[in-house]
Structure formats: structure tokens, C-alpha cells
Amino acid sequence: MLKQILGEFLKVEGVSAAVVVGRDGFVIESAISGKIDIDALGAMASTGMGTSEAMGNELGKGNLDQMLVELEKGPIILSPLSSDELIAIVADSTANVGRIRYELKKNKERLMAAL
């Protein structure tokens, strides 16, 4: 079921990967189109999320809901699913970030239930 839900993100224009990662950096499940090193993505996503959460806590800003990394060739969106898992969505520069964020919000409960 988890793989199917992740596959739905690939239907959004510009999305090339949707990956569920454990907080330890290991990939739990993924849906990708094209060539992406998902193991490297998992490790970096976990590290980036942990650092951002620590920054939010240190500054008294509360829990991290979502993280957007804007890069020259497209965004990466990270969001915690539980205390043990997160999702990373990789897109290219043609992607509509608002649409990706909407799909993530709409499917977050389904993703958590599938874990």
C-alpha cells in the first residue's frame, strides 16, 4: 500500500521521487522515475531534517511541519510522518510546489496508516 501511495506523487508534473525514510537514514520505501541515488537521498534527508528540527527547538519555534529546499534545478520537500519516519519528495524546476504540498497534506494520514 505504501508503494502505491508514493507512486501517486509521481503523477504530479515534475515529481521524480517520493521516498519514505527512517530517522536512521535508511530508505523504507520509494517510488522513483529516472536515476536517483535513493540511499544517498535517505541519508541526507534524515540529517537535514534532524538539523532543522534541532534549530526550530533551539529557537523556540516548535515542531517542524515541512521543509522546502529550493535548488537551481528543482525543489526537495521533506516532512516528518512520525517520530521514526519522514518523506522526501524530489521534483524538477517545472513542478508546482503548491500542488506537491497539497498532495502531501492530502495523503499524509494515508502514508502514516500504511507505515
CYANA upper distance limits for C-alpha pairs under 8 A (distance plus 0.5 A):
  1 MET  CA      5 ILE  CA      6.89
  1 MET  CA    114 ALA  CA      6.70
  2 LEU  CA      6 LEU  CA      6.75
  2 LEU  CA     29 GLU  CA      7.68
  2 LEU  CA    111 LEU  CA      6.92
  2 LEU  CA    114 ALA  CA      5.86
  2 LEU  CA    115 LEU  CA      7.53
  3 LYS  CA      7 GLY  CA      6.59
  3 LYS  CA     29 GLU  CA      6.87
  3 LYS  CA     30 SER  CA      6.90
  3 LYS  CA     31 ALA  CA      6.96
  4 GLN  CA      8 GLU  CA      7.07
  5 ILE  CA      9 PHE  CA      7.77
  5 ILE  CA    107 ASN  CA      8.28
  5 ILE  CA    110 ARG  CA      8.24
  5 ILE  CA    111 LEU  CA      7.45
  6 LEU  CA     10 LEU  CA      7.82
  6 LEU  CA     18 ALA  CA      6.10
  6 LEU  CA     19 VAL  CA      7.67
  6 LEU  CA     30 SER  CA      7.16
  6 LEU  CA     31 ALA  CA      6.15
  7 GLY  CA     11 LYS  CA      7.73
  7 GLY  CA     18 ALA  CA      7.90
  7 GLY  CA     31 ALA  CA      5.85
  7 GLY  CA     32 ILE  CA      8.30
  8 GLU  CA     12 VAL  CA      8.02
  9 PHE  CA     15 VAL  CA      7.23
  9 PHE  CA     17 ALA  CA      8.25
  9 PHE  CA     18 ALA  CA      7.00
  9 PHE  CA    100 ILE  CA      8.19
  9 PHE  CA    103 GLU  CA      7.86
 10 LEU  CA     14 GLY  CA      8.38
 10 LEU  CA     15 VAL  CA      5.80
 10 LEU  CA     16 SER  CA      6.60
 10 LEU  CA     17 ALA  CA      7.14
 10 LEU  CA     18 ALA  CA      7.78
 10 LEU  CA     31 ALA  CA      7.90
 10 LEU  CA     32 ILE  CA      7.81
 10 LEU  CA     33 SER  CA      7.99
 11 LYS  CA     15 VAL  CA      7.87
 12 VAL  CA     95 ALA  CA      8.27
 12 VAL  CA     99 ARG  CA      8.21
 12 VAL  CA    100 ILE  CA      7.62
 13 GLU  CA     94 THR  CA      7.89
 13 GLU  CA     95 ALA  CA      6.22
 13 GLU  CA     96 ASN  CA      8.04
 14 GLY  CA     91 ALA  CA      5.74
 14 GLY  CA     92 ASP  CA      5.68
 14 GLY  CA     93 SER  CA      7.66
 14 GLY  CA     94 THR  CA      6.04
 14 GLY  CA     95 ALA  CA      4.85
 14 GLY  CA     96 ASN  CA      8.18
 15 VAL  CA     89 ILE  CA      7.69
 15 VAL  CA     90 VAL  CA      6.40
 15 VAL  CA     91 ALA  CA      4.61
 15 VAL  CA     92 ASP  CA      7.00
 15 VAL  CA     95 ALA  CA      7.13
 16 SER  CA     32 ILE  CA      6.15
 16 SER  CA     33 SER  CA      5.64
 16 SER  CA     34 GLY  CA      7.26
 16 SER  CA     89 ILE  CA      8.29
 16 SER  CA     90 VAL  CA      6.22
 16 SER  CA     91 ALA  CA      5.89
 16 SER  CA     92 ASP  CA      7.83
 17 ALA  CA     30 SER  CA      7.76
 17 ALA  CA     31 ALA  CA      6.20
 17 ALA  CA     32 ILE  CA      4.74
 17 ALA  CA     33 SER  CA      6.86
 17 ALA  CA     36 ILE  CA      8.31
 17 ALA  CA     88 ALA  CA      8.31
 17 ALA  CA     89 ILE  CA      6.13
 17 ALA  CA     90 VAL  CA      5.55
 17 ALA  CA     91 ALA  CA      7.52
 18 ALA  CA     30 SER  CA      6.31
 18 ALA  CA     31 ALA  CA      5.90
 18 ALA  CA     32 ILE  CA      6.96
 18 ALA  CA     87 ILE  CA      7.48
 18 ALA  CA     88 ALA  CA      6.27
 18 ALA  CA     89 ILE  CA      4.99
 18 ALA  CA     90 VAL  CA      7.00
 19 VAL  CA     27 VAL  CA      7.52
 19 VAL  CA     28 ILE  CA      8.18
 19 VAL  CA     29 GLU  CA      6.49
 19 VAL  CA     30 SER  CA      4.78
 19 VAL  CA     31 ALA  CA      6.88
 19 VAL  CA     32 ILE  CA      8.46
 19 VAL  CA     38 ILE  CA      8.05
 19 VAL  CA     42 GLY  CA      8.11
 19 VAL  CA     87 ILE  CA      6.06
 19 VAL  CA     88 ALA  CA      5.70
 19 VAL  CA     89 ILE  CA      6.94
 20 VAL  CA     27 VAL  CA      6.60
 20 VAL  CA     28 ILE  CA      6.03
 20 VAL  CA     29 GLU  CA      5.85
 20 VAL  CA     30 SER  CA      6.69
 20 VAL  CA     42 GLY  CA      8.47
 20 VAL  CA     85 GLU  CA      7.23
 20 VAL  CA     86 LEU  CA      6.20
 20 VAL  CA     87 ILE  CA      4.97
 20 VAL  CA     88 ALA  CA      6.97
 21 VAL  CA     25 GLY  CA      6.50
 21 VAL  CA     26 PHE  CA      6.20
 21 VAL  CA     27 VAL  CA      4.96
 21 VAL  CA     28 ILE  CA      5.88
 21 VAL  CA     29 GLU  CA      7.76
 21 VAL  CA     42 GLY  CA      6.11
 21 VAL  CA     45 ALA  CA      8.32
 21 VAL  CA     46 SER  CA      7.66
 21 VAL  CA     85 GLU  CA      6.06
 21 VAL  CA     86 LEU  CA      5.85
 21 VAL  CA     87 ILE  CA      6.59
 21 VAL  CA     88 ALA  CA      8.03
 22 GLY  CA     26 PHE  CA      5.93
 22 GLY  CA     27 VAL  CA      6.81
 22 GLY  CA     28 ILE  CA      6.98
 22 GLY  CA     42 GLY  CA      8.36
 22 GLY  CA     46 SER  CA      7.80
 22 GLY  CA     84 ASP  CA      6.22
 22 GLY  CA     85 GLU  CA      4.91
 22 GLY  CA     86 LEU  CA      6.91
 23 ARG  CA     46 SER  CA      5.99
 23 ARG  CA     83 SER  CA      8.38
 23 ARG  CA     84 ASP  CA      5.85
 23 ARG  CA     85 GLU  CA      6.08
 23 ARG  CA     86 LEU  CA      7.59
 24 ASP  CA     43 ALA  CA      8.04
 24 ASP  CA     46 SER  CA      7.26
 25 GLY  CA     39 ASP  CA      8.40
 25 GLY  CA     42 GLY  CA      5.46
 25 GLY  CA     43 ALA  CA      4.61
 25 GLY  CA     44 MET  CA      7.78
 25 GLY  CA     45 ALA  CA      7.73
 25 GLY  CA     46 SER  CA      5.59
 25 GLY  CA     47 THR  CA      7.94
 26 PHE  CA     39 ASP  CA      7.30
 26 PHE  CA     42 GLY  CA      6.34
 26 PHE  CA     43 ALA  CA      7.06
 27 VAL  CA     38 ILE  CA      7.68
 27 VAL  CA     39 ASP  CA      6.87
 27 VAL  CA     42 GLY  CA      6.14
 30 SER  CA     38 ILE  CA      8.36
 32 ILE  CA     36 ILE  CA      7.92
 36 ILE  CA     41 LEU  CA      8.49
 37 ASP  CA     41 LEU  CA      6.79
 38 ILE  CA     42 GLY  CA      6.42
 39 ASP  CA     43 ALA  CA      6.84
 40 ALA  CA     44 MET  CA      6.66
 41 LEU  CA     45 ALA  CA      6.31
 42 GLY  CA     46 SER  CA      6.62
 42 GLY  CA     88 ALA  CA      8.41
 43 ALA  CA     47 THR  CA      6.83
 44 MET  CA     48 GLY  CA      6.45
 45 ALA  CA     49 MET  CA      6.45
 45 ALA  CA     78 LEU  CA      7.65
 45 ALA  CA     88 ALA  CA      7.28
 46 SER  CA     50 GLY  CA      6.61
 46 SER  CA     86 LEU  CA      8.16
 47 THR  CA     51 THR  CA      6.69
 48 GLY  CA     52 SER  CA      6.66
 49 MET  CA     53 GLU  CA      6.56
 49 MET  CA     67 MET  CA      8.16
 49 MET  CA     78 LEU  CA      7.70
 49 MET  CA     79 SER  CA      8.45
 50 GLY  CA     54 ALA  CA      6.66
 51 THR  CA     55 MET  CA      6.74
 52 SER  CA     56 GLY  CA      6.72
 52 SER  CA     64 LEU  CA      8.01
 53 GLU  CA     57 ASN  CA      6.68
 53 GLU  CA     63 ASN  CA      7.27
 53 GLU  CA     64 LEU  CA      6.21
 54 ALA  CA     58 GLU  CA      6.52
 55 MET  CA     59 LEU  CA      6.64
 56 GLY  CA     60 GLY  CA      6.57
 56 GLY  CA     61 LYS  CA      5.42
 56 GLY  CA     62 GLY  CA      6.43
 56 GLY  CA     63 ASN  CA      7.26
 56 GLY  CA     64 LEU  CA      7.39
 57 ASN  CA     61 LYS  CA      6.47
 57 ASN  CA     62 GLY  CA      6.21
 57 ASN  CA     63 ASN  CA      7.51
 64 LEU  CA     79 SER  CA      8.27
 64 LEU  CA     80 PRO  CA      8.09
 65 ASP  CA     79 SER  CA      6.65
 65 ASP  CA     80 PRO  CA      7.31
 66 GLN  CA     77 ILE  CA      7.66
 66 GLN  CA     78 LEU  CA      6.30
 66 GLN  CA     79 SER  CA      4.99
 66 GLN  CA     80 PRO  CA      7.64
 67 MET  CA     77 ILE  CA      6.18
 67 MET  CA     78 LEU  CA      5.48
 67 MET  CA     79 SER  CA      6.66
 68 LEU  CA     75 PRO  CA      7.31
 68 LEU  CA     76 ILE  CA      6.49
 68 LEU  CA     77 ILE  CA      5.16
 68 LEU  CA     78 LEU  CA      6.97
 69 VAL  CA     75 PRO  CA      6.04
 69 VAL  CA     76 ILE  CA      5.63
 69 VAL  CA     77 ILE  CA      6.77
 70 GLU  CA     74 GLY  CA      6.90
 70 GLU  CA     75 PRO  CA      5.09
 70 GLU  CA     76 ILE  CA      7.18
 71 LEU  CA     75 PRO  CA      6.01
 71 LEU  CA     76 ILE  CA      8.25
 72 GLU  CA     93 SER  CA      7.98
 73 LYS  CA     92 ASP  CA      6.18
 73 LYS  CA     93 SER  CA      5.71
 74 GLY  CA     90 VAL  CA      8.13
 74 GLY  CA     91 ALA  CA      5.98
 74 GLY  CA     92 ASP  CA      4.48
 74 GLY  CA     93 SER  CA      4.52
 74 GLY  CA     94 THR  CA      7.95
 74 GLY  CA     95 ALA  CA      7.96
 75 PRO  CA     90 VAL  CA      6.79
 75 PRO  CA     91 ALA  CA      6.02
 75 PRO  CA     92 ASP  CA      6.98
 75 PRO  CA     93 SER  CA      7.52
 75 PRO  CA     97 VAL  CA      8.12
 76 ILE  CA     88 ALA  CA      7.28
 76 ILE  CA     89 ILE  CA      6.07
 76 ILE  CA     90 VAL  CA      5.09
 76 ILE  CA     91 ALA  CA      6.76
 77 ILE  CA     87 ILE  CA      8.49
 77 ILE  CA     88 ALA  CA      6.16
 77 ILE  CA     89 ILE  CA      5.61
 77 ILE  CA     90 VAL  CA      7.14
 78 LEU  CA     86 LEU  CA      7.48
 78 LEU  CA     87 ILE  CA      6.12
 78 LEU  CA     88 ALA  CA      5.05
 78 LEU  CA     89 ILE  CA      7.00
 79 SER  CA     86 LEU  CA      6.07
 79 SER  CA     87 ILE  CA      5.92
 79 SER  CA     88 ALA  CA      7.27
 80 PRO  CA     85 GLU  CA      6.71
 80 PRO  CA     86 LEU  CA      4.59
 80 PRO  CA     87 ILE  CA      6.82
 81 LEU  CA     85 GLU  CA      5.94
 81 LEU  CA     86 LEU  CA      5.34
 81 LEU  CA     87 ILE  CA      7.17
 81 LEU  CA    108 LYS  CA      7.54
 81 LEU  CA    111 LEU  CA      8.02
 81 LEU  CA    112 MET  CA      6.54
 82 SER  CA     86 LEU  CA      7.27
 82 SER  CA    112 MET  CA      7.67
 91 ALA  CA     95 ALA  CA      6.62
 95 ALA  CA    100 ILE  CA      8.41
 96 ASN  CA    100 ILE  CA      7.02
 97 VAL  CA    101 ARG  CA      6.63
 98 GLY  CA    102 TYR  CA      6.59
 99 ARG  CA    103 GLU  CA      6.67
100 ILE  CA    104 LEU  CA      6.63
101 ARG  CA    105 LYS  CA      6.65
102 TYR  CA    106 LYS  CA      6.56
103 GLU  CA    107 ASN  CA      6.55
104 LEU  CA    108 LYS  CA      6.20
107 ASN  CA    111 LEU  CA      6.67
108 LYS  CA    112 MET  CA      6.72
109 GLU  CA    113 ALA  CA      6.61
110 ARG  CA    114 ALA  CA      6.67
111 LEU  CA    115 LEU  CA      6.99
